[in-house]
């Protein structure tokens, strides 16, 4: 301030002693300098905006999470806003697997849907404490008429991260379970098909979010997670979906816990490999909340175990993802099935391979990417043969299509799927076509 004041005094003194011609020349010089400063300032603002919003590299993942979900960790501002969205068209061809013709006819109609709109809100208290929250609006949002449907609004994660060191941090709150490729990074630009892989939807129930405490960090080329989470509710288990329908929300009973750990290695050229495991106890909650009976009355005690191994290769135009998963339930599984009136399998397994290759370079240099995509999945949702029609829960699914990135943060996908059920199934094979527009911001 003293320097500014001195400069003003000196300038005023010079101006008072100047002639009209000199005064006019100095004013013009000052105007030119101010114009130059304004132009430079506007250029800097434009450059910062371009780097923040147009440079795909600005969306760097943190601890294997998606780029948009990780914005708060790299933001220079305390408050960070991000998100993603998925719009989808689906058309089945001659679907036959509902119990009546009317339901099948309805299923065969084309369907348009705002599958998800998801805002992220992050806040950086300081360089060591970060809050990160995901709010998901599914299928267009929530309904209030009491009918059972998949429309909802939910907090998908909300936690505090205490970043003690690059090699050690503590995450506590409502967290994503660190398993597989998709659960931590389920943003639409992260996978090449219109749907998330079924192995990571029915076995690893992406998105699997629950209350818990995790430690995580990076040591050289290794990244790790470990911690305790709330176990899924065994009363919600259903045939052919393993633990998927037992996932709880942010408000759950917390008598049953599971241990989860994940380790990945990025030391190979373009290749990342990893594995994770989850093990714990679960039971059926007799009430959805204190005093609110849910119709479940089972004293069955269940032991849960799940493990997976995964790999991803991204180099020279290739984008390849592969994963194998296994899950088992032990303890009073037959009693649980009897008590809840649902045949539950005690063992499941599945694998998938997604191969994408960018064909755009064949048509000249471009910042765009167009992937030719093929995917094969195998699911055995009753590997132990516990259900009456076990082959209804066993199938291969084949997908072929394209994935177009007009920008690293926008993806347009189209694919055709064929589901081939096992030989003794009571179900008809299925065919469907789908298109998806997805984005992150």
Order of alpha helices (4+ residues) and beta strands (2+ residues): alpha-alpha-alpha-beta-alpha-beta-beta-beta-beta-beta-beta-beta-beta-beta-beta-beta-beta-alpha-beta-beta-beta-beta-beta
